[in-house]
Amino acid sequence: MKKFILVLVLLVIALIGAWYFGLFKGKEEPAGPKPEGLTVSKHTNSFNESMSNAMNSYYALTESFVNWDTAKINTSLAELKTSVDSIRIQEMEKDTAIYPTVQSQWESIKAEIAGMQADTAIYEKRESLNMLSQQMFDLLRIVKYDAAKVYYQECPMALNNYESSAFWLSKEGDNKKRRNPYLGLHDPKYGKAMLICGATRDSINFAGAPTGN
């Protein structure tokens, strides 16, 4: 009889323990790190897509300069004009504080592209590329573009017989992947030796803010 009571008590204790353990086990936090929230762009998908198209056209243009291909430069300029015209600037109208500046910068870029198309010599087009690059980088900063990283790069010997610097934009921050559009692959003095010449001077990060060197 005593053994039966002892076994019964032990059984009850085991059942209570199993119930207690199961109750609190269900309240445990899931193992592993908590997932981080996704970064959401401040712009619409349509705006970011239109700006991305313009940047891709710009990158194609700089690659045409890398190859010293005047015909391709002209083709790339026509494509850039179309994509810049299609940037959905009107979506910035809701931000009345900066919209006039955005619109003015956009118009300046379009005017620079038109002037660049009128240039006949490649050295003239390089001078226009320098101005266009600065204008486009300014536009990215004004609108706080946050869909991709863009690097602002400088060649110290781009213009005026290697005596003046000039700027261009790139999606590559790695020095070894740099493709200098001013000296490129067929420079009459350096050949392709200065293809990676230059330095990153600034950038737009994924939060849309300048990050410096």
C-alpha positions as CSV (number, residue, x, y, z in Angstrom):
1,M,0.0,0.0,0.0
2,K,2.8,2.4,0.9
3,K,4.6,1.6,-2.4
4,F,1.3,2.3,-4.3
5,I,0.9,5.7,-2.6
6,L,4.6,6.5,-3.2
7,V,4.3,5.7,-6.9
8,L,1.1,7.8,-7.1
9,V,2.7,10.8,-5.5
10,L,5.7,10.5,-7.8
11,L,3.4,10.3,-10.8
12,V,1.5,13.4,-9.7
13,I,4.7,15.3,-9.3
14,A,5.9,14.2,-12.7
15,L,2.6,15.4,-14.3
16,I,2.8,18.7,-12.5
17,G,6.4,19.2,-13.6
18,A,5.6,18.4,-17.2
19,W,2.7,20.8,-17.2
20,Y,4.8,23.6,-15.6
21,F,7.7,23.0,-18.1
22,G,5.3,23.0,-21.1
23,L,3.6,26.2,-19.9
24,F,6.8,28.3,-19.7
25,K,8.5,26.7,-22.7
26,G,5.7,28.1,-24.9
27,K,6.7,31.6,-23.7
28,E,10.4,31.3,-24.6
29,E,11.8,33.8,-27.2
30,P,12.7,32.1,-30.6
31,A,16.3,31.2,-30.9
32,G,18.7,33.3,-33.0
33,P,18.9,37.0,-33.8
34,K,15.8,39.0,-34.4
35,P,15.3,39.9,-38.0
36,E,16.1,43.6,-38.8
37,G,13.5,45.8,-40.5
38,L,13.9,46.4,-44.2
39,T,15.3,49.7,-45.4
40,V,12.5,51.6,-47.2
41,S,13.3,54.2,-49.7
42,K,11.8,57.7,-49.2
43,H,10.9,57.8,-52.9
44,T,8.4,55.8,-54.9
45,N,9.5,52.8,-57.0
46,S,8.7,54.7,-60.2
47,F,10.9,57.6,-59.2
48,N,13.8,55.3,-58.2
49,E,13.4,53.3,-61.4
50,S,13.5,56.5,-63.6
51,M,16.6,57.7,-61.7
52,S,18.2,54.3,-62.0
53,N,17.6,54.3,-65.8
54,A,19.2,57.8,-66.0
55,M,22.3,56.7,-64.0
56,N,22.7,53.5,-66.2
57,S,22.6,55.7,-69.3
58,Y,25.2,58.0,-67.7
59,Y,27.4,55.0,-66.9
60,A,27.2,53.8,-70.5
61,L,28.2,57.3,-71.6
62,T,31.3,57.2,-69.4
63,E,32.2,53.8,-70.8
64,S,32.0,55.2,-74.3
65,F,34.6,57.8,-73.2
66,V,36.8,55.1,-71.7
67,N,36.9,53.5,-75.1
68,W,37.5,56.8,-77.0
69,D,34.5,55.9,-79.2
70,T,33.0,59.2,-80.5
71,A,30.2,57.4,-82.4
72,K,29.2,55.5,-79.3
73,I,29.5,58.7,-77.2
74,N,26.9,60.3,-79.4
75,T,24.6,57.3,-79.2
76,S,25.0,57.2,-75.4
77,L,24.2,60.9,-75.2
78,A,20.9,60.4,-77.1
79,E,20.0,57.6,-74.7
80,L,20.9,59.7,-71.7
81,K,18.8,62.6,-73.0
82,T,15.8,60.2,-73.2
83,S,16.3,58.8,-69.8
84,V,16.9,62.2,-68.1
85,D,13.8,63.6,-69.8
86,S,11.9,60.7,-68.2
87,I,13.1,61.2,-64.6
88,R,9.9,61.6,-62.6
89,I,10.8,65.0,-61.2
90,Q,7.1,65.8,-60.8
91,E,7.0,63.4,-57.8
92,M,9.1,65.9,-55.9
93,E,6.4,68.6,-56.2
94,K,5.1,67.5,-52.8
95,D,8.3,68.7,-51.2
96,T,7.7,72.4,-51.9
97,A,10.9,73.5,-50.1
98,I,13.2,71.8,-52.6
99,Y,11.1,71.3,-55.7
100,P,12.2,74.6,-57.4
101,T,15.8,73.7,-56.9
102,V,15.3,70.2,-58.2
103,Q,13.5,71.4,-61.3
104,S,16.2,74.0,-62.0
105,Q,19.0,71.4,-61.6
106,W,17.1,69.0,-63.9
107,E,16.8,71.7,-66.5
108,S,20.5,72.5,-66.2
109,I,21.4,68.8,-66.8
110,K,19.2,68.7,-69.9
111,A,20.8,71.9,-71.3
112,E,24.3,70.4,-70.6
113,I,23.4,67.2,-72.5
114,A,22.2,69.3,-75.4
115,G,25.4,71.3,-75.4
116,M,27.4,68.1,-75.2
117,Q,25.7,66.8,-78.3
118,A,26.6,69.9,-80.2
119,D,30.3,69.6,-79.3
120,T,32.3,68.2,-82.2
121,A,35.7,67.4,-80.7
122,I,36.1,64.8,-78.0
123,Y,38.1,67.1,-75.8
124,E,35.1,69.5,-75.8
125,K,32.8,66.6,-74.9
126,R,35.2,65.7,-71.9
127,E,34.9,69.3,-70.6
128,S,31.1,69.0,-70.8
129,L,31.2,65.6,-69.1
130,N,33.0,67.2,-66.2
131,M,30.1,69.8,-65.8
132,L,27.4,67.2,-66.4
133,S,28.9,64.9,-63.7
134,Q,28.9,67.6,-61.1
135,Q,25.3,68.6,-62.0
136,M,24.0,65.1,-61.8
137,F,25.8,64.5,-58.4
138,D,24.2,67.7,-57.1
139,L,20.8,66.5,-58.3
140,L,21.3,63.2,-56.5
141,R,22.2,65.0,-53.3
142,I,19.3,67.4,-53.5
143,V,16.6,64.7,-54.0
144,K,18.4,62.5,-51.4
145,Y,18.6,59.6,-53.8
146,D,18.8,56.4,-51.7
147,A,18.3,53.5,-54.1
148,A,21.9,52.8,-54.9
149,K,25.4,54.0,-53.9
150,V,27.1,56.5,-56.3
151,Y,30.7,57.5,-56.1
152,Y,32.0,60.9,-57.0
153,Q,35.5,60.5,-58.5
154,E,38.2,62.9,-59.6
155,C,40.9,62.6,-62.2
156,P,43.7,65.1,-61.4
157,M,45.0,65.3,-65.0
158,A,41.8,65.0,-67.0
159,L,41.8,68.2,-69.0
160,N,44.0,71.0,-70.6
161,N,46.9,68.7,-71.5
162,Y,46.9,66.8,-68.2
163,E,47.0,70.0,-66.1
164,S,43.4,70.2,-64.8
165,S,41.2,67.9,-62.8
166,A,37.7,66.7,-63.7
167,F,35.0,64.6,-62.1
168,W,32.8,61.7,-63.0
169,L,30.3,59.4,-61.3
170,S,30.7,55.7,-60.8
171,K,28.9,52.8,-59.2
172,E,32.3,51.2,-58.3
173,G,34.2,52.4,-55.2
174,D,37.0,49.8,-55.6
175,N,40.1,51.5,-56.9
176,K,41.1,48.5,-59.0
177,K,37.7,48.6,-60.8
178,R,38.0,52.3,-61.6
179,R,37.6,53.2,-65.3
180,N,38.7,56.7,-65.9
181,P,36.6,58.2,-68.8
182,Y,39.1,61.1,-69.3
183,L,42.2,59.0,-69.9
184,G,40.6,55.7,-70.7
185,L,42.2,53.0,-72.8
186,H,43.7,54.9,-75.7
187,D,45.3,58.1,-74.4
188,P,47.9,59.3,-76.9
189,K,50.5,59.8,-74.1
190,Y,49.7,57.1,-71.6
191,G,47.8,54.5,-73.5
192,K,45.8,52.5,-71.0
193,A,48.2,53.0,-68.2
194,M,46.0,55.6,-66.5
195,L,42.8,53.7,-66.7
196,I,42.5,53.5,-62.9
197,C,44.0,57.0,-62.3
198,G,41.9,59.1,-59.9
199,A,40.4,59.0,-56.4
200,T,36.9,58.9,-54.8
201,R,36.1,62.3,-53.4
202,D,32.6,61.8,-52.1
203,S,29.6,59.5,-52.4
204,I,25.9,59.2,-51.9
205,N,25.1,56.3,-49.5
206,F,22.0,54.3,-49.2
207,A,20.5,56.8,-46.8
208,G,21.0,59.5,-49.4
209,A,23.6,61.5,-47.5
210,P,27.1,62.5,-48.6
211,T,29.7,60.2,-46.9
212,G,33.0,61.8,-47.8
213,N,36.1,59.9,-48.7
